[in-house]
Amino acid sequence: MLSRLKVGPLSLLACWGLLIVSLSAVAPCHLAAQDLDDELLRSLESPLDKVAEEAINGKPEPKEKAKANVPNDKPAAEMPAGEKKADSNTPPVNALPDLGHEPLPGAILDLDEGLVQAQQSGKPALVLVTGEDCPWCYRLKQQMQLSPAKEELRRWTLIEIDIDKDLAASKRLAVAVLPSLRLLRPSGAKVADHDGYLSSEKLAAWLKENHRLAVASADDVLLANRPLETVDIVRLLELLKDRDPLVREVAISRLQAFPEVAATPLVEAFRKGGLAERLSILEILSQWQAPLAGIDPWQPDSIDEPALAQLTQWASELKKQEEDASAELSAEELAEAQEQIDRLLTLSPTEGAPIAARLARLGERLLPEVYRRLEAAEIDEQRERLLALRYRLVAPDALMLRFPGGLARLASHDVQTRRDAAEQLAGLATASELPLLLELFSDPDPLIREIALRGLQQSGGDEALELLVRLLKDPEPNVRAAVLKQLTERSSADLVDKVAAYIQEEEDADLLVHAIRYLREIKSEPSARAMLPLLEHEAWQVRAEAAEGLREMVRGELAENAELTADVYAGLIQRLDDDDAFVVSRAIEAFSQEISDVAIDRLLETVEKHPQLATLAVKTIAERSSGSHKITAKLLDFAKSPNPAIRAAAVTGLRRISSETLNEWGPTALKDEASEVRLVAAMAIFESLESKRRNVAEQMREDAEMIDMPPVAKSSPGLLSQAFGALFGSKPKEEEAPPEAVDEDAPQEEEKEAEASEDKSVDDRWDRWLAEFTSAKGRAMYYVDLIEPLQGMLDSDEPKERLLAALCLVSLGKSEEALPVLRTIVQEDPQELVKGSAVLAWVPWEQRQELFQEFLELATTNDQKMYLARMLTEAPDRRSAELLWPVLQDETVDVGLASTISDLLLMAYTGQRYFYDDEVSEELKTTILNDATPHVKSGVELESLVALVLVAKIDKDAAAEMATEIAADEQRPETLRQDAFQIALCLALANQQKEMAVAAMEGDNPERQRIALIALVAENEYELRYIRDHFYIPSRSSIYYNEPESGPIIPEPPDGVTEANVQPMLNHKDDKVRAYAAYALSMLGKQEGLTPLLEYWRLHKDEEDDAMDRLVYRAIAKLNATEHVDILREINDRISEYRTKEFYWTIRIMSGDDVLRLRKEIRDSIGIENLR
């Protein structure tokens, strides 16, 4: 509450009389009248409430008076010269004009207008808050017209606020007593304040003392466009405490952009900081999705050691987060942003700046919402606020400090104000301001557009690249680095020769790396040849970057250039001898596709020269040398190396080249003293076992598919014979090829025929194959020698070793001793659940059931459950479906897991990953239908949905009937009912689908109206067939494009669409639904429908296909919107050729010279005969 109370004139006089009498009573008796006046004036340098307290309770003792900053009550004659009221050169107060209640000359009487003036002039603001019936306000104003205050005021923007006329501004300035003085930066941030009277001398001194702080430029760390270093982070943490909210926002933005380096210091500052600092840091941590559950800075007890320890651990593991600038706002983000925009529109530009800064973090993703509001804005003030926000969304945060208040001036309704602001922006613009300058092209004033173009050229447009190249000779390395960065982003091939000349003179290794990155973007022979000499550069980072760049170039567009490729590989071979291991690693990767004998020899030498690269080198050799006896022999030698890294790499390479040598290195490697070698060996053995298992399982699935398929005419050789021949090496009889060895793992022909006759399922066959393989009947004999060393690994101290050994031993028939070990490992560390679940395919059905249930109870995430389900169905056994259905009943199951279970159920039943319902026998369809129906009718939400989707894939009529029942059942969850309605709509015949959609449009369910609108309007029916973006419902028929008849096409509105049922959808959260609704309105002849449709098209035209283009040109033609011929031209240039005829005859109904010209161009281009 203000100390000056609003009272009537008589009461006010009485109060002041009492105050003067009280003060007179305690004043020394020898003071004259003028001395008493001086004493009163000096007393008002302290707050008024303190004066009133002194009047009532008496003055404090001298020491107290000093603490309260009350001037010494000496007579004027006894005061120091500096404190005297006036000198011979100073006019007396009564010589100045009596202002009364008039404001000071030149003062601005509105706070926001004053701040705009301060921003334009670059002078900080001095705000004087006064009021009626305030004699000390009057006296202060008199002092402000005297020297030296009068001269000092010329450096300030003077603002005077009358508290009686502008109470809101007074509240913003936190005024408690009168008179009050506030010093503000042009941005509106407070620098200093003073309550009470000041003499001219003291006022001048106070202003001088604070002027430097008021005009201080923004800290360099806020403006710099570079990665943060430790010293930067320390400074930014200090700036989080700054009084200027814009400074705090830019500091937050800078820190937020570098989580990988800023997270740990921020967490430490959060640990020690005060409330304000913690709130700012919390905002950053929230954006990084830090573990903040339960943490509330307003409740210090919530920030305990466990919470901080969790944050510290999270920060140490945090990596740089890449933002998807193209991603749309979620519904929650958009709703929150809309609420903030509503609030922003009620505030002044200065008050709203922090809100705009927070909205700016959404960037261009929020632009569609701002565009929409701008079009609907009817008041100049709202339009200005929204236009300023539009610019804020694309402007860099640092610009707010370099260009204070500039965006508000760019958005002003006054054209001259906008021009001045645009000139100022063009003068300070950098490449960072490019998006903002582009946005300025929307300004209706041509001069502003011209200024923006000049700014673009100055900040590095395509036309200015030649000028930028000259800066490569600048003595400042940072300037040259910035130029190279711009060239890389522009990727102009015209500058290769200039950059090639530059790299011959540049000595800075980091800058040469930047130059290489430009050259590799061009992907031309001149750029590649410019890089070749850099393979010999003295700096390792330059050699490494050149090797990586050349490797990418010869793999891509330049691969057909034989001469260049030969030169590049010759240079890269030389780098295999490099002393720097990192350079060698870059060169090695170049040989993953092309490798010569010379390169192989160099790579083999690299293994011994750089053991840390042994794995990479051997992998590269092995991938290109399968079956090579020379390489095999060399790797067997490496397997005996004294260096464990080389031995491990050798085992990895031998595994890739051939499994035939497993008996030569397997037992020895499993007994190796180095754990890394034993691990690689065990992994190689298990992968060889897995390869055999997968081959047999796939063959059994193919066999089952052929058995289940409807009968077909016999052919010679039969399909089954061909399939087994492809897998096991047999050939058709008519080829009369000599007999070949039969794979020991394959079922014999007699077994296959017997099994096919006695059971069409593969369930028992899989268990029988497992029994034979694990009993050593159907596998190579050398596996026997591996069992003993694997058993020894079960006693290892390393859980990973024990786990791999257990998996191998189970596969080799030693489940009794290996399974307990595996179970123990998984129970002790559920993180090993994913690896351990590989055992499921290697055990018979009874054990598989038991282990799956056991592991499922240990699974803590849906990802683990998903992997378990996949491993379960690796065994071709239809009984797996019995175990998958219950998984869906868990309330923690999400859509992703449910979708995976849906696919795996199909795999379990049919043995197929992709199938068509006419390829499945009626018997199998009946089985699936019988199993799924109870889940459809009484399952929980996702269980019912998965079952319904499965039925839709094998019996569309049954699924349509079930879906219709669920959609009408008010006892089922609403989201499931909507899914069921969409499925029923998908599966309906064409005429039924239209009837259902029309009925839904006439109903009162918004979600069903949305689905129905898509069905009626969307050209591409695939949009309707995806349920929750995961489940695909197959179509009843294929979609074909029917060529239209010759003659004008008059677009008609879809059946069932009315203005009443479509208009509400213009506000739908999904912008594509809004576009469909807008198209429907356009078809009804409503001009207002065109704008939202074009808005969506402009934003998404590069993502959409011909279907959306078709809606756009039909709407333009229907409304004869000739002002959009430019859009028609763009569509004509991009539309598929076979649709040109329909496009032509649709716009044939339009009038206007521009349309006539376009139609003539189309006729001349493709010929009138092709349009008939």
N, C-alpha and C positions, 0 to 999 in steps of 0.2 A: 504494500500500500504506500502511495506517495506520502511524504511528510507534509506537503502542502495540501490542506484540506479545502474542499470547495465549500465556501460559506458565503453568507450575504455580506454586503458592504459594511453595515454597522458592526456586525460581529467581527469582521476582519479588522476594522479600525480598533475595536476594543482589544482584540488579541495583540495587535502590534503595539498598542499603547502600553498594555501590561508588560510586553517584552522589553520595551525601551525603559520603562520605569524600573523593572527588575534589574536590567543591566546597569542602569545608572546608580542603583543602590550599591552595587559592588565595585563600581569604578572608582579610582582614586579621586579625591575631591579636588586636586589641583588641576585636573584636565579641563581645558576650555571646551567650548561647544564644538569647534572644529576637531579637537583631539578626540572627543567622544564619537564624532562621525567616523574618524579614521579607525577608531577601535572597533566600531560596529562593522565597518567594511571588512576589516581584517578578520573579524570573527566569522564572517560568512564564507571564508575560504574553507571552513569545515562544514559538514552537512548541517542542514537546518534543524534536524531533530536533536543534534548535539547542542546547538545554540539554545533551543527551547529547554533542554534539560539543564543547561547552565543557568538559564533565567529562573528556573523554578528551584533548583537545588543548590545554586551557588557555583561559582567558578572552581575548578580543581586547583590544587596546589601547583606551583610552577613546574615541578617535574612531570605531573600528570598532563599539564598544559603542553609541555614539549612533546610528550608521547602522542598527544591528540593532534599534533601539527597545528596548534593555534599560535598565531604570531605573537611575539613579545609585546606586552602592552606598555611600551615606553612612549613617552610623548614624542611627537614627530621630530622636535628639535634634537632629541637625544638619540634618535635612531641612526644606524649607519647610512652612509650616503646612498648605498644601493637600494635602501628601502624607503627613501623619502618619496612623498607623493608625487612631486613634480619638480622640474628644474626650470631655469629661465627660458629654455627653448620649447617647453611643453605648454600648449595652451590649456588653460583651466577647463575643467569639465563643463562649467556653465557657459563656456564660449562655443561649445558644439551645439548643433541644432537639436532641439528636443524631439526625439523620435516618438515619444508616447508609446503607443502599441504598434507603431509601424515597424516592419522588419528592417534589418540592416541593409544598407545599399548593396546591391549586387547579389544578395543571398537568394538561393533557390529554395522554394517553400515546400517542395515535395521530396521525400527521401529517395524514392526510386528515380525520379528525374535527376536529382542531384548526383546519384551514383552513375547514371548514364553519362552525365557531363564529365564526371571524374574519369570515367573510362575513356572517353573521347579525348580529353585533354591530357590524360596521363598524370593529373594532379590528384593526390589523396584528398579525402573529404574531412572537413571539420564540421561537425554537426553541433549546433547550439539549440538546446531545448529550453523554451521559455514558456511563459503563461501570463494571463492577466493577473492584476493585483500582486505582482511580484516585483517590488522595488529593486531588489538585488539583481534581477534579470536586467532591468533598465540600466543600472549602474555598470554591470558587466559589459553591456553593449556599448556604453559610452567609452569604457576603457579599450574596447576593441578598435575604436576609431582613433586612438592615440598611438604615437610612436612609443616603443618599437613594434608593438603588436600589429599596427596597421601595415607596416612593410612586410612583416613575416606572413601575413595572411595572403599575400599575393601568390605564395607557393601552394596554396590550398584551394580546394573547391568548397566554398562556403555554403552551408545548408542550414536553414533555420526552421525549426519545427515548433509550432504553437500547440502545446499539449491539449488545449481546450478544443482545438480544431482537428487534431490528428492523434487521437489517443492510441490508435493501433501502432503507429510508427514509434511512439514513446515506449510502448510495451516491447517492441522488437529491440529497442536500444536498452532495455532494462533500466529505465529512468526511475529513480526512487525519490529524488529531491530536485528542487529548482533553485538556481539555474543548473543545467548539466551540460557538460562538454564531452563529445565522443570523437575520437580520431579513427577513421576507417580507411582501409585500402580500397582501391577502385573496385575490387571484387565484393566489397561489403564486409570483409572480415575486420573485426575490431582490433585496433593496435593499442589504444590507451583510452582512459576515461578520467574525468574529474568532475566532482560534484561541488558546487558552490562558486563563490566569487573568486576572481583572480585579478590582480592589477595588471596593467599593460606590460610591465617589465616581466612579471612572472609568467604571464600568458605567452609572451614571445619566447622566453626561455624554455617553457614546457613544449611548445610547438617545435622549436629547433631540436630539442632533445629526442623527439620521437619521429622527426621527418624521415631520417634515414631508414628506420624500420618500416615506415609506412610506404615508402617507394621501393623497398628492396625487391629485386627480381627473384623469381622462383629459383629454388635450389636446383643445381645442375642435375642432381640425381633423379629429379622428377621429370626433367625434360629430355635426358639422354636416351637415345634409341639403341641401347646395347644391353647385353646380358648383365645381370647383377653380379657384383663381386662382394666380398665380405664387408668391405668398408661402405659400400652402397647400402647394404642391408641394415647395418648399424644406423646409418643416417636416416633411412626410411622409417625405422622403428621410432626414432626421435620425432620425426615429422607426424607420426600418428597422434602425437599429443598437441599438434599445432592448433592455434585458436581458429584458423581459417578452415572452414569445412571443405573448401575446394582443394586445399593442400592435402587434407586428410584423405579425400577421395582419390586423388592422383597417387598418393603414396600407397593406398590400398590396391589400386589397379596395378602399379608397378610390381609390388610384392606378389600379387596374385598370379602374375604372368610367369613366375619362375619358381614353381613349387619345389623343384628338385634341389634348389640351393637355399630357398628361403624358409622351408618348412621347419627345419630344426631350430634355427634362431627364433622363429615366431613362437614355437611351442615354449621355448625357454623364456621369452618375454611374457608369454601368457602366464607362466608360472609365477613370475615376480611382479607383473604389472598391476597398476591400479584399475579401477572399474572402467574408466573411459578407454584406456588402452586395451583392456581385455575385450570390450565390446567391439572395437575395431578389428582386433585379431580374430575374434569369433566369426565376424563376417567373412573374412578370408578363408578360415578353416572350413566354414560351411560350404563355400563354393568348391573347395577341394574334396568335399564329402568325407571329412575327417570323422573319426569315431567320437561324437560329441554327446551321445545319449546320457542324459542325466546332468550335464554340465550347464550351470546357469551362473553367469558372472554376478548377478544380483544376489546370489546366495553363495557366499565364499566357501561355505562348508561343502558344497557340491564339487569343488575343485580340489579333490583330495589326491593323495599320492597314487593310488591305483589308477585313477582317471588320467593323471599326468603321465604315468608310466606307459599307459596304453597309447597316449598321444605321441610320446617320445618314440616308441617302437614304430608306430605308423609313419612318423615323419622320416625316420631313418630308411624306410623302405620305399618312400614315395618317389615316383619318377615323373618326368614331364608329361603333362596331360595334353593330348592334342584335341583341339576343339573342332567340332563339326559345324563350320559356319553355315553349311547349307541345311542343317537340321532345323525343323520347324519347332516353334514353341509348343510345349505340352499344354494341355488344357489348364492345368494348375498354374503354370507360368503365365499364360495369357490372362487368366482371370486376375491374378495378383497384379500384373502390369496394368490392366485396365483400371483397377482400383487406385493404383498410384497415379495414373494419368488423370483420373477424375480429381484427385487431391491437388495435383500440380496445377490444374486449370483454375484453382481458387486462390493461388498464391502469386506473389510478385515474382519477377525473374530472379531476384536475389534470394528470396526465401525458398524458391523452388529449385535452386541450383543443386543442392544435395540430392533431391529426389531425381532430377534429370540425370545426374551422374550415376545413380544406381540403375536407372532404366537403361543407361547407355551400355551397361554390361551385357544386355541382351543383343546389342548391335543391330545389324540389318534384319535380324529375324523379327524385330518388332515393327519394322517399316510398314508392312501391309496394314497393321492396325492404325498406325498414325496416318497413312494415306487415306484410309477409310474415314477417319474422324475429320481430316482436313476437308474432304469433300462435303461432309455433312455440317461443317462449322458455319454458323450464321453470324456470329459476332466477331468483330475485328480483334478484340482482345483474345478470344479463344483461338482464333486463327494464328495470331502472333505466337502464343504459347506453344501451339502444336507445331508450327513451322520451326520454331527454335528447337523443339524436341527432335524433330526430323533431322535437323543439322547435327544435333548432339549425338544422335545414334551413330553417325558416321565419322564424327570428329575424334581425333585422338585426345585422350585425357589431358595430356600436357598442354594442348592448345588453350585450354581454359585458363591456364596461368599466363600464357604468352599473349592471349587475346581476351582479356577479361571483359565480360559483358558483350563480346563481339557477336555471338550467335543471336542474342536478343535484338541487336541492331540489324543484323542480316535479315531478321524476320519482321522488322518494323513495317507498319503500313505506310510510313513515309518513305517515298522512293529515294529522296536525297540522303536520308539516313542510311538506307541500304547500300547506296552507291559508295558512300564514304567508308562503310564497314567492309565492303568488298575490296576496295582499294587497299585498305589496311591489311586484309587477309592476303591478298595477292602479293603484297610486299614482304610478308613474313612466311608465306607458304613453303612447305617442303614436300617431299614425296609422300610423307605421312598424311598430308592434307588432300591428296588426290581424290578420295571419295567425297569429301566435302565440296571441293571445287566442282566435281561432277554434278552433285546435287544442286549447285547454284544455277546450272543450266535450265532448271525448271522455272527460274524467276521470269516473270513476264517482261521485265525491262530489258531491252536489247543491250543497253550499255553495260548492265551487270553481267550479262552473258559474255560480252566481249572482255570484261575484266577477268572473269573466271577462266576464259581461254588463255589469256595472257599468264595468269597464275599457273595453269597447267604446263604451259611451255617453260615457264621459269622453274617449275618443280620437277621437270623431267619427262615430258610427253614423248611420244615416238618421234615427233619431228625434231626434238631437241637432243636425240642421242648423239649426233655428231658433236654437239657442243660438250656433252658430258665426257666424250672420249678425251678431249683436250685436258680435262682435269686429271687424267692419268699421269700427267707430268707435275702435278702439284707436289710441293715438298712435304706436305703433311700426309703421313700414311693413312690416317683415318679417312681423309678425303678420297684417296685412291681406292680404298676398300669400299667406300660408299658407292663410288662410280661403278666398280666391278659388280657390286651387288645389283645395281640397277640394270646393268647390261645383261646379267644372268637372268633376271626376271623378264626382261624384254625379249631375249633370245633372238636378236637381229643378226642374221647371217652376213649382213653387209659390212660388219665391223670386224670380221675375223682377221683380216690382214693387219688392221691397226693394233689389235690385241696381240697378234703374233709378234709384231715389232716391239710392242711394250714389254713382253716377257723376256726378250733378249737383253733388256736394260735393267729390269727390276731385280733388286737384290734381296728384298724382304720375302722370306719364305712363306709367311702367312698370306701375303698379297698374291704370290704366285699360285697358291692353292685356290684363292678366289678366281684368279684368271683361268685356271684349269676348269673350274666348275662352269664358267661361262662357255668355254670351248666344248666341253662334253655335252652341253645342252644343244649345240648347233648340229652335231652328228653329221658332219660332212668330211670329205677327204682333206680339204685344207685345214680344218680344225684339228683333225687327227694328226696330220703331219706336223702341225705346230706344236703338238704335245709330245711327239716322239723324243725330241732332244731332252725333255725334262726327265726322262727315265734315268738320265745320267747326272741329275742335279746333286749337289753336295748335301742338300737338306733331305733327311729321310721322309718328312711329311710331304714334300713335293714329289719325290719318287713314288711314294705310296698312292697319292692322289692321282698322279698320271697313270700308274698301272691300273688302278680301278676304273678310271675314265676310259682308257683305251679298251679295257676288257669289255665294258658295256657297249662300246661303239661297234666293235667287230662282231658282236653277237646280234646286233640289230640290223639297221638299214645298210650298213657297210659290209655285211657278211659276204655279199656277192662280188666284192672288189678283191680279186685274188691277189693282186700285187700288193695292195695296201695291207691286206690281212697277213700276208707272208712277212712283211716288214714289221708289223706290230708284234706278231708272235716271236719273231727273232729278237726283238727288243725285250719282250717279257721273259724269254728264256734266260737272257743275261741277268735279269733281276732275281732269278732263282738262286744265284750265287751271292746275293746281297748280304752284307754283314748285319743288316737290321731285319729281325724276324718279322716285324709287322709288314715291311715292304715285301718280303718273300710271301707272306700269307696273301697279300693282294694279288701278287703275280700268279700264285698257285691256282687261285679261283678262276683264272682265265682259261685253264686247260680242262675244265669239266666237260666241255663239248668237243674240243679239238685238241689232240695230243699226238705229238710225233715221237719217234724213237729217241731223238735227241732230248726232247722235253722229259721223257720218262727217265732217261739216265740222270738228268739234272735233278729231277724230283727225288730219285732214289738217293742221290748225294745229299739232298736237303734233309732227308730223314736223319742222317747221322750228324749233319752240321747244326741243325736246329731241332733237337728232339721235341721241343714244345710244339713244333708244327708237324710232327710225325703223323698224327691222326689225320690232319687235313691232306697232307701229301699222299699218304697211302690211300685214303678214300678217293682222291682224284685219279690215282693210277688204277685202282680196282674198278671204278665205274667204267673206264674205257678199255679195260684189258681182261675181260671175262674169258676164262679158259686158257690164258697164256701160261705156258709151262715155264717160260723164263721168269715171269713176274712171280709165279707161285714159288719157284725155287728161291728167289731173292727174299720173299716174305718169310719163308720157312727159316732162312738164315737170320732174319730180323727177330724171329720168335725166340731166338737163342741169345739175343743181345743182352749185355749186362744192364742196360738202361730199361727200367720197367715201362716207361712211356713208349719206347720203341717196341717192346714186346707186346704191349696192349694194342698199339696201332697195327702191328703185324697180324695179330689174331683177328682184328676187325677187318682187315683187308682180305685175309684168307677166307673169312666167312662170306665176303661179297663175291670173290672170284669163283670159288668152287667149294661145295660141301664134301667133295670126294676125299679131300685131305683131312677130314675131321679126325680120323683115327690117328693121324700123324702128329697133330698138335693138341688135340682135345685133352687127353688125360694129363699131359704135362702142364698145360696151361691151367687146368683146374687145380693143380697142386702147387702152382707158382707161389713164391713167398710174398708177392705183392698183391694186395687185395684188388687193385684196379685191373690186374691181368685176370684174376679169377672171375671177377664180375663180368668182364667182356667175354670171357670164354663161356660162362654159364648162359649169358644172354644169347650168344651165337648158337649154342646148342638148343635153347628153348625156341629160338626163331626158326631153326631148321625143323623142329618138331611141329611148330605151329603151321609152317608152310605145308607140311604133309597133311595136317588135319584140315586145313582150309580147302585144299584140293579135293580131298575125299568128300567133305561136307558139301561143297559146291556141286560135285558130281551127283551126289545123292539127291540134292534139291532139283537138279535138272531131270534126273530120272523120275522123281515124283511128279514134276510138272507134266512130263510126257505121259505118265500113267493116268493122271487126272484129266488130261485133255480129252475132248470128244474124239471118237474113232476117226482115223483118216485112212486114205487109201495107202496100201503098202507100196514101198519103194525099195529099191535095192541100191546100196545098202540102207537099212532102216535108220531112222533118226537116232534110236537108242544106240545102235551099233556105231554110228558116226560119232556120237557124243563120247562113248567110251574110247573109241579110237583116238579122238583128239587128245584125251587126257592120258591114256595109258600106252599110246604108241602103236596100236594095231591098225591095219589098213584094210580097206574093202577087198573082198575076195577077188573081184574081177581084175584087180591090179596084179594079183599073183606075186606079191612081193615075198621075199624069203622071210621066214619067221624071225621075230625079234624078241629080245628079253622082255618079260612082263614085269611091271612094277610090283614089288612085293606088297606095297600098301593097298593095291587095288583089289576089290572083290573079284573072285573068279567068275567066269561066265556061267558055270553051273549054279553058283550061289545066287547070281542075279536073277536067273530064270526062276529058281525056286522061290526066291523072296517075292518076285513080282506076282507069282501065282497065288501065294498064300496070304499076302497082305499088301495093300496099296500104300500104306503109310510107311514112312521111313523111321519111325520111332524105334522099333526093335532092332532094325538094321544098324542104327548108330551105336546102340549099346553092344551089339554083337561085334561090330568093328573095333570098338574100344577094348573089348575083352581080348580080342585076338592081338591087337597092336600092343597092349600093355603086357601081354604074356609072351611077347617076343616072336609071335608067329608071323606077323606081317610087317616086320621092320628089319633094317640092315643089322648085321651082326656086330658092327663096330660100336653100337650103342651100349653093348654089354660092358665094354671096357670103361665106360664113363660113369657107371653106377657107383663104383667104390669111391672115386674122388668126390663125387657129388654128395655122397653120404658123409664124407669128412667135412664138407662145407656146412653141414647142418649144425656143427659145433662152433662155427665162427662167431666172433664177437660182433660182427657187423650184421644187423638185421637184413640189410639188402642182400647180402650173400645168402643168408639162410632162406630168405624168401625165394630167390631165383633157384637155388638148389632144390627147394621143396617143389616148385612148379615143375622142374625137369624130372624129378623123381616120381611125382604123381603120374606124369605122362609116360614114364617108363615102367609103370606098374608097381611102384613102391609107396602106394598111398598110406599103408598102415603106419609107416614110420614118418612119412613126410607131411601128411595132412595135419597131425597135431601141432607140428612146428609152424605150419602156415597159419593155422587158426590162432595160435598164441600171438604171433606177430601182428595179425590184423586186430585182435582184441586189445593188445597193448597200444597200438598206434593205428587208429581208424583211418589215418591219412594213407596208409598202405592198402586200404580197401580196394582201390581202383586196380592196382597191380595184382593184388591177390585174387581178384574176381576172375582173372584169366583161367583159373583152375576149373571153373564151372563147366566148360566144354569138354573137360578131360575126365569127368567122373560120370558114372551111370546115373540113371534117372533118380533113384532113391536118394543117393548122396547129393545129387544136384538140387533136389527139393530142399533137403535139410540145410545145405550150405547157403542156398539163396535166402532162405528165411533168416538164417543166422546173420548173414551179412547185411540183410535189409534192416534188421534191428539196430545194427551198428552204424548204418549210414546216417549222417547228420545233415546232408545237403541234397537238394534235388539233382545236382550234377552227379553225385555219387550213385544215387538211385538210378539215374539214367544210364550210367555206365554198367551198373549191375545188370539192368534189364537187357542191354545190348549183349553182354557176355553170355547171359542165359540163352539167348536165341542164336548164339553161334553154333550151338548143337542143333542139327536139323530134326527137331522133335516137336510135334504139334502139341504135345502135353505142356509145353512151356506156357501156352496161353492160360492154363489153369492158374499159374503163378503170377501172371501179369495183371489179370483183372483185379485182384485185391489191392494192388499197388494204387490204383486209381481212387480207392476209398479213403485214403489218408487225406485229412483236411489241409495238409501242407503242400500237396501237389499243386504245381502251377501249370499254366497253359503250355509252357515249353516242354515240361516232362510229359504231360498228357499227350501232346502231339507226337513225341517220340514213342510212347507206349502204343499209340494208334498205329504207327508204321510197323512197330515190332510185332503187334498182334497179326497184322496182315502177313508179315514174314513168317511168323510161326504157323499160321494156318495154311498158307499157300506155298511157302518156300520162295516167294517172289518179292522183290523189292518194289517192282513196278509191274502192274498187270492190268488186264482188261477182263471185265466180268464174263465175256463170252469164251474165255480161255480156261474157265474153271468148271469142273464137273458139277452136275446138279446135286450129286451126293455131298460134295464138299460145301456147296452153297447152303444146303439144308443144315449141315453141321454148324456152320458159322452163324446162320440165322437163329438156330435153336440156342446157341451159346449166348449170342448178343442180346436177344430180345428181353430177357429178364433185367439186364443191365440198363437197357433203354427205358424200360417201364418203371423201375424202382430204384435205380442207382442214384448216387449223389450227383451233383451238377456236372462235373467234368467226366465222371464215369458214364453218365447217360449220353453226353455229347460224343465221347469217343466211340461208344457202341453205335450210336446213330450214324456217325461218319463211316464206320466199318460196314454197316448194313447198306449204306448208300453206294458203296463200291461194289457190292455183289448182287444187290436186288433193289433197283431204284424205285419200283412201285411200292414195295414193302416199306422202304425208308420214307417215301413221301407220305404214306398213310400214318406211320408212327410220328413223323415230324408234325403233321397237322394236328394229331391228338395232343401232343405236348404243347404246341402253340396255343391251344384252346384251354389247357388245364391251368386254372388259376392257383392250384396248389403247388405247382412247380415253380422254381426260382425264375424271376422275371428275365434275367439275362439268358437263361437256358431257353425260355419261351421265345425270345427274340432270335436266338440262334436257330431254333427249330423252324420258326417262320421263314427265315432266310433259306434254310435247307429245302423246305417245302416249295418255296418259290423257285429255287434253282432246278428242282426235279420235276416241276410241273411242265406239261406240254405247253406249246407256245400260246394257244388260245386260253388255256387255264391260267397260265402265268399272268397274262394281261388282265384277266378278270380279278385275280387275287390282288394284283398291284393296284388296280383302280379302287377296289374295295378298301384297301389299306389307306390309300390317299384320302378317301372320304371319311375315314375313321378319325379317332382322336388320340392315337398312340404315336407320338413324335418319332420314336425310333423305327417303327414299322413304316411310317411315312417316308423316312429317309431311305430305307431299304427299297421300298416300292418306287421311289423316285429314281434311284439308280437303275432299277429294272426297266423302267419306262424310257429313260433318257439316255443312259450310257450306251455308247456304241460298242464298247468292248465288254462282253459279258463276264470276262474273267474277274472283273472287280466284284461281281456279285458272288463269285464262287469261292472266295477265300473267307473262311469263318475265323474271326479273331486273329487274322493275319497268319494263321498256322495250319488250319485244316482246309484241304482243297476238296471240293465236291465236284465229281466228274460231270461232264455235260452229257445230255442225251444224244446230241448230234454235233457234228462238226460245223464250223462257221464258214460260210463261203461268201465271197463278195459278188453281188449281182450287178452287172454293168447296167446303168440306167438307159432308158430309151432316150432318143434324141428329142429335144424340145425343152422349153423352159420348165424348171422345177420350182414349184411353189411350196416351201416348207410349211408343214402343218404342225400344230401342237400335239404332243403325245396324248393318247386317250386317257381320260380320268384326271387330267391336270387342270386345275382351276386357279385363278388368282388367289382365292381364299386359302387353299391348302398349300400353296407354294410360297406365298409371301413370307410366312414366319420362318421359312428355311433360309432366307437371306441372312439371318443372324446365327446360323448354325456354327458351331465351333470348328467344324471341318471345312476348310476353304474350298475343297473340291465339291462338297455337297452344296455350298453356296453358289458355286459356278453352275452346277446342274440346275439349281432352282432359278438362277438368273437366265439360263438358256430357256427354260420352260416359260418364264415370263416374257422373254423376247418372242417366243413362238405365239404367245397370246397377244402380241402387238404392243407390249408395254416397253417403252423406251428405257425405263429405269432398270430393266434387266440387263441391258448391254454392258453397263459400266462394271459391275462385279465380275461378269464373265470375262471381259477383256483384262481386268485386273489380275485374275487368276492366270489367264493365258500368258500374259507378259512375264509373270513370275515363274511359270513352270513350262514354258513352251519347249525348252530344250530337254525336258524330262518326259514329255508326253509324246504320243504317236499321232498318226493321221486322224484318229478319232476325235481328239479335242480340237484339232484344226477344223474339222468338219463342222463341229458345233458352232465354232466361232464364225465361219464364213456363212453358214446358214442363218445365224442370228443377224449378222450385218445385212445380208440380202433381204431377209424378212422385213427389217425395219428401214430398208433403203438408206442405211447410214453411210452416205457417200463421203463423210468426213474421215472415214476409216479405210479409204482405198489403199493407204500405205500398208495396212495390215493385210489386206487382200493380196497385195503384191508379194509381201513376205511369205504368206502361206503358199502362193503359187510357186514361189522359188523352192520351197522345201517339201511340197506335197509329193506323194508317190505318183509316178507317171500314170499308173492305171486309174487313178482317181481324178485326173485332170478333166476328163469329160464331164463328170458329175459337178466338179467345181465350176466349170464354164457355164453349164446350163442352169446352175443355181444363181450365179450372179447375173445371168441373162435377164432376170426380172428387174434389175436395178436400172436407174436412170442416172444421168449426169455425165459430163464430158470425160472426167477422169476414169469412170468405169468403162465408157466406150473405148477409150484408148487402151485400157488393160485388156479388154476382150479382143481388140484387133491384134494386140501383141501376141496373145495366145493363139489366135488363128494363124498368124504369120509364122509362129514358131513351130507348131505341130501339124498344121494343115487342116483346113475345114473338113476334108474327107475323113479325118480321124476323129472328128467330133460328132459325126452323124452315125 
